[in-house]
Amino acid sequence: MAHHIENEDCYSGLSVNSGIEQPPTVNPYLQKRKKKQTYTAAEYTEGILKGNRTILSQAVTLLESLKPEHQVIAQEVIEKCLPYTGKSIRLGITGVPGAGKSTFIEAMGMYLVNDDHRLAVLAIDPSSERSKGSILGDKTRMEQLSSHPNAFIRPSPSAGSLGGVARKTRETIMLCEAAGFDTIFVETVGVGQSETAVHSMVDFFLFLQVAGTGDELQGIKRGIMEMADGITINKADGTNVDRVNLTKAQLTSALHLFPLPESGWSPKVLTCSALNGINIDGVWEMITEYIAFVKESGYFDHKRLRQSKYWMYESINDQLKSHFYNNEKIDALLTEYEQKVVDNKISSFIAAKELLDSYFGK
C-alpha cells in the first residue's frame, strides 16, 4: 500500500482544500457524433409510410448514392412503396431568370400548407455541382416554408448528368407520395433541357414569366410555350401592373397561334404578385381546374401511364450507357479508338460499331 505523507499524525490538524476544479480537456458541448443508422429496406419503407421525415431524407440520400449496394436497397424500397404512390398533384415550375421562382414557391407553398396540404419541393439541376443549385440558396430564402412541419424541401443531387438527376427526382417523387405528401413541386433550375425532363414527370407544367424586360416574347422558347399548361406573370404590383397587363395580352395572343394541346385544355395566362400574396389562390384554382378537367376526360391517367413507360426506356438507356462505359475492356479500348478517329484513320461510325461489337463480344 502506498505511503501518503499527508496522512501522518503531525499533519492531523490541517485540512487540505480541494482546490479549483479543472475544466475537462474535451468540450462538453461537443456531442459525440452518432454513426448514421442504416436500415433494412423494410425499415425504410415502414418509416416512410409513417411519414418519418428523417428516414425519408435518408432514403432519398440512398437513392442518390452511386454505390451499387445502396442502389439495391433503394430500388427495393421504391418497389415496396409503389402501391402507396400516385395520389398527389405533381406540379412542374419553370421560369425565366428573375421571374421570382423562390418567392412564388414560398407564397404558393405557404398557401397550400396553411390549407392542410402536405407539400414536397424538389429541384432538377444538372449543373448543381458547380452552382450548388438555386434551391440550396432558396432554402435560406424560403424561411417560412422550409421550417413548416407540412413541407419537405429537397435540393437536387449535387452531381450527375441531367438523365441521372431527373431519374432520381422521379423516384424521390414516389417516396414523397408514399410518405403522405399530396402536392409535389418540381422546380427546374435554369433553362434548357431540364424543362423537358420536368415535363415528363408532372401533371401540370407552370411557366412563370415576368414583365418589363422588353423581350417577353422573344425570350420565350417555342418549346416551353407549347409545354406549358398555364402561364403566370409574377410581380404584378406597384408601378409594374400596366406592363404586366400588356404582357398578359401579348402572351394570350401568342398562345392562340399554337394548336390545342393533346389534353384538350386551353392554357391560361394569369397574373400574380408572389411578394404580396396577390392572386396565389387564383393560380392554384387554375391548377385544380385543369386536374379536374383532365381526370374527367381520362387524359390524366393516360399521361401518367405514358410517363411511366417513358421512364422505363430512360432507365434502360441510362443503365446500358453506364454498363458500357464501366466495362474494363471498353475502357482500355476507348482512348485507342479516340486517337484513330482524331488521326482520321477511321470514321466515327466505324469506331463506334467496332467498340460496340467488342462490347457485345461479336
C-alpha positions as CSV (number, residue, x, y, z in Angstrom):
1,M,0.0,0.0,0.0
2,A,1.5,3.4,-1.0
3,H,2.6,5.8,1.8
4,H,0.9,9.2,1.7
5,I,2.8,11.7,3.8
6,E,-0.2,14.0,4.2
7,N,-1.9,11.2,6.3
8,E,0.8,11.3,9.1
9,D,-0.2,12.3,12.6
10,C,1.8,15.5,12.6
11,Y,-0.5,16.9,9.9
12,S,-3.7,15.8,11.5
13,G,-4.9,19.3,12.4
14,L,-4.5,20.6,8.9
15,S,-7.1,20.3,6.2
16,V,-6.4,20.2,2.5
17,N,-8.5,22.3,0.3
18,S,-9.9,20.5,-2.7
19,G,-8.5,23.2,-5.0
20,I,-10.1,24.6,-8.2
21,E,-11.9,22.0,-10.3
22,Q,-10.1,21.8,-13.6
23,P,-12.2,22.1,-16.8
24,P,-12.5,18.9,-18.8
25,T,-10.0,18.6,-21.6
26,V,-12.8,17.9,-24.1
27,N,-15.5,20.5,-24.9
28,P,-18.6,19.1,-23.0
29,Y,-20.9,20.8,-25.6
30,L,-19.2,18.8,-28.4
31,Q,-21.6,15.9,-28.8
32,K,-20.1,12.6,-29.8
33,R,-21.2,12.2,-33.4
34,K,-23.6,9.3,-33.7
35,K,-22.9,7.0,-36.6
36,K,-25.7,7.3,-39.0
37,Q,-28.0,4.4,-38.6
38,T,-28.6,2.2,-41.6
39,Y,-31.9,0.4,-42.0
40,T,-33.2,-2.6,-44.0
41,A,-35.5,-1.9,-47.0
42,A,-38.5,-3.0,-44.8
43,E,-37.5,-0.5,-42.1
44,Y,-37.0,2.3,-44.6
45,T,-40.4,1.6,-46.1
46,E,-42.1,1.4,-42.7
47,G,-40.6,4.8,-41.7
48,I,-41.6,6.4,-45.0
49,L,-45.2,5.2,-44.7
50,K,-45.4,6.6,-41.2
51,G,-44.2,9.9,-42.6
52,N,-40.9,9.9,-40.7
53,R,-39.1,12.9,-42.2
54,T,-35.6,11.7,-41.2
55,I,-36.0,8.2,-42.7
56,L,-37.4,9.7,-45.9
57,S,-34.4,12.0,-46.2
58,Q,-32.0,9.1,-45.6
59,A,-33.9,7.0,-48.2
60,V,-33.5,9.9,-50.8
61,T,-29.8,10.1,-50.0
62,L,-29.6,6.3,-50.6
63,L,-31.3,6.8,-54.0
64,E,-28.8,9.5,-54.9
65,S,-25.8,7.3,-53.9
66,L,-23.7,5.8,-56.7
67,K,-22.7,2.8,-54.6
68,P,-24.3,-0.4,-56.1
69,E,-25.2,-1.8,-52.6
70,H,-27.1,1.4,-51.8
71,Q,-28.9,1.2,-55.2
72,V,-30.0,-2.3,-54.4
73,I,-31.7,-1.3,-51.2
74,A,-33.1,1.9,-52.7
75,Q,-34.8,0.0,-55.6
76,E,-36.3,-2.4,-53.1
77,V,-37.7,0.5,-51.0
78,I,-39.2,2.0,-54.2
79,E,-40.8,-1.4,-55.1
80,K,-42.3,-1.7,-51.6
81,C,-43.6,1.9,-51.7
82,L,-45.1,1.6,-55.2
83,P,-48.6,0.6,-54.0
84,Y,-48.8,3.8,-52.0
85,T,-47.7,6.2,-54.8
86,G,-49.6,8.3,-57.4
87,K,-52.1,10.0,-55.1
88,S,-50.6,13.5,-55.4
89,I,-50.8,16.5,-57.7
90,R,-47.4,16.9,-59.4
91,L,-46.6,20.5,-60.4
92,G,-43.6,21.5,-62.5
93,I,-42.4,25.1,-62.2
94,T,-40.1,26.8,-64.6
95,G,-39.4,30.4,-65.3
96,V,-37.2,33.0,-66.9
97,P,-34.3,34.2,-64.8
98,G,-35.5,36.9,-62.4
99,A,-39.1,35.7,-62.5
100,G,-39.1,35.2,-58.7
101,K,-39.4,31.5,-58.6
102,S,-38.3,31.1,-55.0
103,T,-40.7,33.8,-53.8
104,F,-43.5,32.2,-55.8
105,I,-42.8,28.7,-54.5
106,E,-42.7,30.1,-50.9
107,A,-46.0,32.0,-51.4
108,M,-47.8,29.2,-53.1
109,G,-46.3,26.7,-50.7
110,M,-47.4,28.6,-47.6
111,Y,-50.9,29.0,-49.1
112,L,-51.1,25.2,-49.5
113,V,-49.6,24.1,-46.2
114,N,-51.9,26.6,-44.4
115,D,-54.8,24.9,-46.2
116,D,-53.7,21.5,-44.7
117,H,-51.9,20.3,-47.7
118,R,-48.6,18.4,-47.3
119,L,-46.0,19.7,-49.8
120,A,-42.7,18.4,-51.1
121,V,-40.5,20.8,-53.1
122,L,-37.8,19.1,-55.3
123,A,-35.4,20.5,-57.8
124,I,-33.8,19.4,-61.1
125,D,-30.4,21.0,-61.6
126,P,-27.9,19.1,-63.6
127,S,-25.4,21.9,-63.1
128,S,-25.6,21.9,-59.3
129,E,-22.1,20.5,-58.9
130,R,-20.9,24.0,-59.9
131,S,-23.7,26.2,-58.6
132,K,-24.9,24.0,-55.8
133,G,-28.4,24.6,-57.2
134,S,-30.5,27.6,-56.7
135,I,-32.8,25.7,-54.4
136,L,-30.0,25.4,-51.8
137,G,-29.9,29.2,-51.8
138,D,-33.7,29.2,-52.0
139,K,-33.9,27.1,-48.8
140,T,-32.5,30.0,-46.9
141,R,-34.9,32.4,-48.7
142,M,-37.9,30.1,-48.2
143,E,-37.5,30.6,-44.5
144,Q,-41.2,30.1,-43.6
145,L,-41.8,27.2,-45.9
146,S,-38.6,25.3,-45.0
147,S,-39.5,25.4,-41.3
148,H,-43.1,24.4,-41.7
149,P,-44.0,20.9,-40.4
150,N,-46.1,20.2,-43.5
151,A,-43.3,21.0,-46.0
152,F,-40.3,19.0,-47.2
153,I,-37.7,20.8,-49.3
154,R,-35.1,18.7,-51.0
155,P,-32.3,20.1,-53.3
156,S,-31.4,18.1,-56.3
157,P,-28.5,15.6,-56.3
158,S,-25.2,17.6,-56.4
159,A,-23.7,15.7,-59.4
160,G,-24.5,13.8,-62.4
161,S,-26.0,14.1,-65.9
162,L,-29.5,15.5,-66.4
163,G,-30.8,12.0,-67.1
164,G,-29.4,10.7,-63.8
165,V,-30.6,13.7,-61.8
166,A,-34.0,13.5,-63.4
167,R,-34.4,9.8,-62.8
168,K,-33.6,10.2,-59.1
169,T,-36.0,13.1,-58.8
170,R,-38.8,11.0,-60.3
171,E,-38.0,8.2,-57.8
172,T,-37.9,10.8,-55.0
173,I,-41.5,11.9,-56.0
174,M,-42.6,8.3,-55.5
175,L,-41.1,8.2,-52.0
176,C,-42.6,11.6,-51.1
177,E,-46.0,10.3,-52.2
178,A,-45.7,7.2,-50.1
179,A,-44.8,9.4,-47.1
180,G,-48.1,11.2,-47.5
181,F,-47.3,14.4,-49.4
182,D,-50.3,15.2,-51.5
183,T,-48.7,18.0,-53.6
184,I,-45.2,17.8,-55.2
185,F,-43.5,20.8,-56.7
186,V,-40.6,20.1,-59.1
187,E,-38.6,23.1,-59.9
188,T,-36.3,23.5,-62.9
189,V,-33.1,25.4,-62.2
190,G,-32.1,27.5,-65.2
191,V,-33.4,27.0,-68.7
192,G,-32.5,24.2,-71.2
193,Q,-33.1,20.5,-71.4
194,S,-34.3,20.3,-67.8
195,E,-37.8,21.6,-68.8
196,T,-38.3,18.5,-70.9
197,A,-37.2,16.3,-68.0
198,V,-39.6,18.0,-65.6
199,H,-42.5,18.0,-68.1
200,S,-42.1,14.2,-68.3
201,M,-42.8,13.7,-64.6
202,V,-45.5,16.2,-63.7
203,D,-49.3,16.6,-64.2
204,F,-49.3,20.4,-64.6
205,F,-46.5,22.4,-66.1
206,L,-46.4,26.1,-65.0
207,F,-44.4,28.7,-66.7
208,L,-43.5,31.7,-64.6
209,Q,-42.9,34.9,-66.6
210,V,-42.1,38.5,-65.7
211,A,-43.0,41.7,-67.4
212,G,-41.0,44.8,-68.1
213,T,-37.9,43.1,-69.5
214,G,-38.7,44.3,-73.1
215,D,-38.2,40.9,-74.7
216,E,-41.1,38.9,-73.2
217,L,-42.0,37.1,-76.4
218,Q,-38.5,37.0,-78.0
219,G,-37.1,35.4,-74.8
220,I,-39.5,32.6,-74.7
221,K,-38.6,29.4,-76.5
222,R,-41.5,28.0,-78.5
223,G,-40.9,24.6,-76.9
224,I,-41.6,25.9,-73.4
225,M,-44.7,27.7,-74.5
226,E,-46.0,24.5,-76.1
227,M,-45.2,22.5,-72.9
228,A,-46.9,25.0,-70.5
229,D,-50.4,24.1,-69.2
230,G,-50.6,27.6,-67.7
231,I,-48.6,30.8,-67.7
232,T,-48.3,33.1,-64.7
233,I,-46.8,36.6,-64.9
234,N,-45.3,37.4,-61.5
235,K,-44.6,40.8,-59.9
236,A,-48.0,42.3,-60.8
237,D,-47.7,45.0,-58.2
238,G,-47.0,48.7,-57.8
239,T,-45.9,50.6,-61.0
240,N,-45.5,47.3,-62.8
241,V,-49.2,46.5,-63.2
242,D,-49.6,48.1,-66.6
243,R,-46.6,46.4,-68.0
244,V,-47.9,43.1,-66.6
245,N,-51.3,43.5,-68.3
246,L,-49.7,44.4,-71.6
247,T,-47.5,41.2,-71.4
248,K,-50.6,39.2,-70.5
249,A,-52.4,40.4,-73.6
250,Q,-49.3,39.6,-75.8
251,L,-48.9,36.1,-74.3
252,T,-52.6,35.4,-74.6
253,S,-52.5,36.3,-78.3
254,A,-49.3,34.2,-78.8
255,L,-51.0,31.2,-77.3
256,H,-53.8,31.3,-79.9
257,L,-51.2,30.7,-82.6
258,F,-50.4,27.3,-81.1
259,P,-52.6,24.2,-81.8
260,L,-54.7,23.0,-79.0
261,P,-52.7,20.6,-76.8
262,E,-53.4,16.9,-76.7
263,S,-55.1,17.3,-73.3
264,G,-57.8,19.5,-74.9
265,W,-57.2,22.2,-72.3
266,S,-56.6,25.8,-73.5
267,P,-53.6,27.2,-71.4
268,K,-54.5,30.3,-69.5
269,V,-52.4,33.4,-68.7
270,L,-52.8,34.7,-65.2
271,T,-51.0,37.5,-63.2
272,C,-49.9,37.4,-59.6
273,S,-47.7,39.1,-57.0
274,A,-45.9,36.4,-55.0
275,L,-44.3,39.0,-52.8
276,N,-47.7,40.5,-51.8
277,G,-49.6,37.2,-52.0
278,I,-51.9,38.6,-54.7
279,N,-53.9,36.0,-56.8
280,I,-51.9,33.0,-55.5
281,D,-55.3,31.4,-54.8
282,G,-56.3,32.1,-58.4
283,V,-53.2,30.3,-59.7
284,W,-54.0,27.3,-57.6
285,E,-57.6,27.4,-58.7
286,M,-56.4,27.2,-62.4
287,I,-54.3,24.1,-61.5
288,T,-57.1,22.3,-59.7
289,E,-59.5,23.2,-62.6
290,Y,-57.0,21.7,-65.0
291,I,-56.6,18.5,-62.9
292,A,-60.4,18.1,-62.7
293,F,-60.7,18.6,-66.5
294,V,-58.1,16.0,-67.5
295,K,-59.3,13.5,-64.9
296,E,-62.8,13.7,-66.3
297,S,-61.5,13.2,-69.9
298,G,-59.2,10.3,-68.9
299,Y,-56.1,12.2,-70.1
300,F,-54.7,12.4,-66.6
301,D,-54.3,8.6,-66.3
302,H,-53.2,8.3,-69.9
303,K,-50.4,10.9,-69.4
304,R,-49.2,9.2,-66.2
305,L,-49.0,5.8,-67.9
306,R,-47.2,7.3,-70.8
307,Q,-44.7,8.9,-68.4
308,S,-44.1,5.6,-66.6
309,K,-43.3,4.0,-70.0
310,Y,-41.0,6.8,-70.9
311,W,-39.1,6.4,-67.7
312,M,-38.7,2.7,-68.2
313,Y,-36.9,3.4,-71.5
314,E,-34.9,6.2,-69.9
315,S,-33.8,3.8,-67.2
316,I,-32.8,1.2,-69.8
317,N,-30.8,3.7,-71.7
318,D,-29.1,5.1,-68.6
319,Q,-28.1,1.7,-67.3
320,L,-26.8,0.4,-70.7
321,K,-24.7,3.6,-71.1
322,S,-23.3,3.2,-67.6
323,H,-22.6,-0.5,-68.1
324,F,-20.8,0.2,-71.4
325,Y,-18.5,2.9,-70.1
326,N,-17.7,1.0,-66.9
327,N,-16.7,-2.1,-68.8
328,E,-12.9,-2.7,-68.3
329,K,-12.3,-3.9,-71.9
330,I,-14.1,-0.9,-73.4
331,D,-12.3,1.5,-71.0
332,A,-9.0,0.2,-72.3
333,L,-10.1,0.5,-76.0
334,L,-11.7,3.9,-75.9
335,T,-8.5,6.0,-75.9
336,E,-7.1,4.0,-78.7
337,Y,-10.2,4.4,-80.9
338,E,-10.5,8.0,-80.0
339,Q,-6.9,8.6,-81.3
340,K,-7.7,6.7,-84.5
341,V,-10.7,9.0,-85.1
342,V,-8.6,12.1,-84.4
343,D,-5.9,10.9,-86.7
344,N,-8.5,10.3,-89.5
345,K,-7.5,6.6,-89.7
346,I,-11.1,5.5,-89.0
347,S,-14.5,7.2,-89.2
348,S,-16.5,7.9,-86.0
349,F,-19.2,5.5,-87.1
350,I,-16.9,2.6,-87.8
351,A,-15.1,3.3,-84.4
352,A,-18.5,3.2,-82.6
353,K,-19.5,0.0,-84.4
354,E,-16.2,-1.8,-83.6
355,L,-16.4,-0.7,-79.9
356,L,-20.0,-2.0,-79.6
357,D,-19.1,-5.2,-81.4
358,S,-16.3,-5.7,-78.9
359,Y,-18.7,-4.9,-76.0
360,F,-21.2,-7.5,-77.2
361,G,-18.5,-10.0,-77.9
362,K,-19.0,-10.2,-81.7
